Amino acid sequence: MSQTVKDFISTYITNGTAVGIVEFDSRAYERAPIRVIKSEVDRNNLIASVPTSAGGGTNIGAGINKCREVCIL
């Protein structure tokens, strides 16, 4: 799954796009704050924030709530 996310970022996230990463298992965590991608360096920094392995549970509700929290700035 992480390779798919990395490929998606590389291929579809264009300059000028605002994006961040939230990870969740039994709780949710902000892996990368929302930022506007302005260069390949920004894109590679975002890719470096993609989790490389799955943790525990699948509390998607916590993940959605964290997304809402970080999007309301």
Buried (B, 14 or more C-beta within 10 A) or exposed (E): EEEEBBEEBEEEBEEEBEBBBBBBBEEBBBBBEBEEBEEEEBBEEBBEBBBEEEEEEEBEEBBEBBBEEBEEE
